[in-house]
Amino acid sequence: MVQTQCLGENLYAFFDGHVRQFLLVGPDRALLLDTGYDRSHLREAVRAVTDRPVQVLLTHGDPDHAGGLVDFDEAWLQERDWPLVKAPVKLHPLHQGDAFVCGDYRLEVVEIPGHTYGSVAFLDRGKGLLFPGDSVQKDGPIYLFGNHRNVGLYIQSQRSLLALAGEVHTVYPCHHDCPIDPVYIGRNLEDTLALQAGTLPSEPTPGMPCRTYRGKWTAFYCTEADRCRTAGN
Ligand SMILES: [Zn+2]
């Protein structure tokens, strides 16, 4: 069951206890950031908030974010994550710097590959809001194992986000604590550099083909092979 929370003027979050989506409501349309699982049936939760047309933007293509596309006709997603989408929907590309205006909100696309190759964040510079998908989290775990993830790219993207952190007042992650302070962007980078350097303690993750690496601020699901992947491979 999805719970609806009002985060601010015309800004809502939907949360099922695991993953969160965000809804921005403007005078003639609404923007929905992510769609949850295929079983989330988010359209009903959205309709309880607004009857305006809804444009779906995705932070990335993992099934807990794009699975709910089964209830929608089209969505905007960075092209490198299109192969992850199972639902038969029309996809439109997202590019660095694309902007989506909705009432007082103006969301700008920041490409942050790493968690997936097509991951993006949405940044509202005017309001100081950052929607980083799964790429910035307090506590974690942040998934960084498997073929569609890349630790080297993830570190580059964390540096890009850190360069923008001065313009951010509030970070809205899709998992775990929300909202969080932008200081966690730098903390996330610090922990990921330690992951790459091999200095984080780790243990096998029950039921998953990976290990859990515990940093000072967040944790990662990764493997010894994946933590060494550089941006070029
Ligand atoms: Zn997720």
Residues whose N, C-alpha, C, O or C-beta is under 5 A from the ligand:
A	BS01	ZN	D64 D134
